[in-house]
Amino acid sequence: MSQAFRLSREAPRVLGVGGELTFATAAAALPAIVQALAAEPCDRLDLAGVERSDSAGLACVLAVQADMAQRGRPLQVSNVPAGMRALALVCEVDGLMA
């Protein structure tokens, strides 16, 4: 099983995230995602390719959104995996991912 995350740009102004967003990858994923968003402006973070996530992955996505909001560049998150969506609901942060 791969413990890697991937970033892709398959559509204009969209950054795709794939692979795993877990405790094993979140520390590397967060700066990589922020750097990719800074390099080329995006309006949407697409999580359709995320195969596995946990609370660290959720925290990573929320931190990316917070960072972009501080820069005055709101970021929509789409295709949130069911497990991450359920975790966000339990943690009562699902409204932050709208």
Phi and psi in degrees as GROMACS dihedral restraints (atoms count N, CA, C in turn):
[ dihedral_restraints ]
;  ai    aj    ak    al  type     phi  dphi    fc
    3     4     5     6     1   -77.9    20    10
    4     5     6     7     1   139.1    20    10
    6     7     8     9     1  -112.1    20    10
    7     8     9    10     1    43.4    20    10
    9    10    11    12     1  -117.9    20    10
   10    11    12    13     1   153.3    20    10
   12    13    14    15     1  -111.3    20    10
   13    14    15    16     1   157.2    20    10
   15    16    17    18     1  -130.8    20    10
   16    17    18    19     1   147.7    20    10
   18    19    20    21     1  -116.9    20    10
   19    20    21    22     1   141.9    20    10
   21    22    23    24     1  -146.1    20    10
   22    23    24    25     1   156.9    20    10
   24    25    26    27     1  -125.7    20    10
   25    26    27    28     1    89.5    20    10
   27    28    29    30     1   -99.4    20    10
   28    29    30    31     1    -9.6    20    10
   30    31    32    33     1  -143.6    20    10
   31    32    33    34     1   152.2    20    10
   33    34    35    36     1   -60.9    20    10
   34    35    36    37     1   136.8    20    10
   36    37    38    39     1    62.9    20    10
   37    38    39    40     1    22.2    20    10
   39    40    41    42     1  -128.1    20    10
   40    41    42    43     1   129.3    20    10
   42    43    44    45     1  -107.8    20    10
   43    44    45    46     1   120.7    20    10
   45    46    47    48     1   -93.3    20    10
   46    47    48    49     1   141.5    20    10
   48    49    50    51     1  -120.0    20    10
   49    50    51    52     1   133.3    20    10
   51    52    53    54     1  -136.4    20    10
   52    53    54    55     1   173.6    20    10
   54    55    56    57     1    84.3    20    10
   55    56    57    58     1  -133.7    20    10
   57    58    59    60     1  -114.5    20    10
   58    59    60    61     1   133.3    20    10
   60    61    62    63     1  -117.4    20    10
   61    62    63    64     1    90.5    20    10
   63    64    65    66     1  -136.5    20    10
   64    65    66    67     1  -179.6    20    10
   66    67    68    69     1   -54.7    20    10
   67    68    69    70     1   -32.9    20    10
   69    70    71    72     1   -72.9    20    10
   70    71    72    73     1   -23.8    20    10
   72    73    74    75     1  -119.7    20    10
   73    74    75    76     1   -18.2    20    10
   75    76    77    78     1   -60.2    20    10
   76    77    78    79     1   -37.9    20    10
   78    79    80    81     1   -63.1    20    10
   79    80    81    82     1   -33.8    20    10
   81    82    83    84     1   -85.7    20    10
   82    83    84    85     1   -32.7    20    10
   84    85    86    87     1   -67.6    20    10
   85    86    87    88     1   -41.3    20    10
   87    88    89    90     1   -56.6    20    10
   88    89    90    91     1   -56.4    20    10
   90    91    92    93     1   -65.6    20    10
   91    92    93    94     1   -31.7    20    10
   93    94    95    96     1   -66.6    20    10
   94    95    96    97     1   -41.4    20    10
   96    97    98    99     1   -67.6    20    10
   97    98    99   100     1   -45.8    20    10
   99   100   101   102     1   -60.7    20    10
  100   101   102   103     1   -43.1    20    10
  102   103   104   105     1   -63.6    20    10
  103   104   105   106     1   -42.7    20    10
  105   106   107   108     1   -63.8    20    10
  106   107   108   109     1   -39.3    20    10
  108   109   110   111     1   -69.7    20    10
  109   110   111   112     1   -32.8    20    10
  111   112   113   114     1   -72.4    20    10
  112   113   114   115     1   -34.0    20    10
  114   115   116   117     1   -71.1    20    10
  115   116   117   118     1   -36.8    20    10
  117   118   119   120     1  -143.1    20    10
  118   119   120   121     1   114.2    20    10
  120   121   122   123     1   -55.7    20    10
  121   122   123   124     1   139.3    20    10
  123   124   125   126     1  -136.5    20    10
  124   125   126   127     1   151.3    20    10
  126   127   128   129     1  -103.1    20    10
  127   128   129   130     1   -16.1    20    10
  129   130   131   132     1  -141.7    20    10
  130   131   132   133     1   138.8    20    10
  132   133   134   135     1  -107.3    20    10
  133   134   135   136     1   114.7    20    10
  135   136   137   138     1  -100.3    20    10
  136   137   138   139     1   116.5    20    10
  138   139   140   141     1   -98.9    20    10
  139   140   141   142     1    16.4    20    10
  141   142   143   144     1   -56.7    20    10
  142   143   144   145     1   -31.5    20    10
  144   145   146   147     1   -86.9    20    10
  145   146   147   148     1    -0.1    20    10
  147   148   149   150     1   -73.5    20    10
  148   149   150   151     1   118.3    20    10
  150   151   152   153     1   -92.4    20    10
  151   152   153   154     1   -25.8    20    10
  153   154   155   156     1  -152.7    20    10
  154   155   156   157     1   137.4    20    10
  156   157   158   159     1  -148.9    20    10
  157   158   159   160     1   162.7    20    10
  159   160   161   162     1  -144.5    20    10
  160   161   162   163     1  -164.8    20    10
  162   163   164   165     1   -63.3    20    10
  163   164   165   166     1   -31.0    20    10
  165   166   167   168     1   -67.7    20    10
  166   167   168   169     1   -36.5    20    10
  168   169   170   171     1   -65.2    20    10
  169   170   171   172     1   -42.4    20    10
  171   172   173   174     1   -61.2    20    10
  172   173   174   175     1   -45.9    20    10
  174   175   176   177     1   -61.0    20    10
  175   176   177   178     1   -37.8    20    10
  177   178   179   180     1   -61.2    20    10
  178   179   180   181     1   -48.1    20    10
  180   181   182   183     1   -62.9    20    10
  181   182   183   184     1   -43.8    20    10
  183   184   185   186     1   -64.7    20    10
  184   185   186   187     1   -37.4    20    10
  186   187   188   189     1   -66.7    20    10
  187   188   189   190     1   -38.8    20    10
  189   190   191   192     1   -63.0    20    10
  190   191   192   193     1   -45.7    20    10
  192   193   194   195     1   -60.4    20    10
  193   194   195   196     1   -43.8    20    10
  195   196   197   198     1   -63.0    20    10
  196   197   198   199     1   -42.5    20    10
  198   199   200   201     1   -61.6    20    10
  199   200   201   202     1   -45.1    20    10
  201   202   203   204     1   -66.8    20    10
  202   203   204   205     1   -37.6    20    10
  204   205   206   207     1   -63.3    20    10
  205   206   207   208     1   -39.8    20    10
  207   208   209   210     1   -63.3    20    10
  208   209   210   211     1   -28.9    20    10
  210   211   212   213     1   -86.1    20    10
  211   212   213   214     1     1.1    20    10
  213   214   215   216     1    75.9    20    10
  214   215   216   217     1    23.5    20    10
  216   217   218   219     1  -126.7    20    10
  217   218   219   220     1    79.2    20    10
  219   220   221   222     1   -54.4    20    10
  220   221   222   223     1   145.0    20    10
  222   223   224   225     1  -127.5    20    10
  223   224   225   226     1   121.4    20    10
  225   226   227   228     1   -83.6    20    10
  226   227   228   229     1   140.6    20    10
  228   229   230   231     1  -109.3    20    10
  229   230   231   232     1   127.4    20    10
  231   232   233   234     1  -123.2    20    10
  232   233   234   235     1   161.8    20    10
  234   235   236   237     1    54.0    20    10
  235   236   237   238     1    45.5    20    10
  237   238   239   240     1   -66.8    20    10
  238   239   240   241     1   126.6    20    10
  240   241   242   243     1   -59.0    20    10
  241   242   243   244     1   149.0    20    10
  243   244   245   246     1   -55.1    20    10
  244   245   246   247     1   -42.0    20    10
  246   247   248   249     1   -64.4    20    10
  247   248   249   250     1   -40.5    20    10
  249   250   251   252     1   -69.2    20    10
  250   251   252   253     1   -38.8    20    10
  252   253   254   255     1   -63.1    20    10
  253   254   255   256     1   -42.6    20    10
  255   256   257   258     1   -64.4    20    10
  256   257   258   259     1   -42.4    20    10
  258   259   260   261     1   -63.5    20    10
  259   260   261   262     1   -42.1    20    10
  261   262   263   264     1   -61.8    20    10
  262   263   264   265     1   -38.2    20    10
  264   265   266   267     1   -65.7    20    10
  265   266   267   268     1   -46.3    20    10
  267   268   269   270     1   -62.1    20    10
  268   269   270   271     1   -38.6    20    10
  270   271   272   273     1   -83.3    20    10
  271   272   273   274     1    -1.4    20    10
  273   274   275   276     1    59.6    20    10
  274   275   276   277     1    38.2    20    10
  276   277   278   279     1  -119.9    20    10
  277   278   279   280     1    10.4    20    10
  279   280   281   282     1   -60.4    20    10
  280   281   282   283     1   -31.5    20    10
  282   283   284   285     1   -65.7    20    10
  283   284   285   286     1   -23.7    20    10
  285   286   287   288     1   -74.7    20    10
  286   287   288   289     1   -19.0    20    10
  288   289   290   291     1   -97.4    20    10
  289   290   291   292     1     8.4    20    10
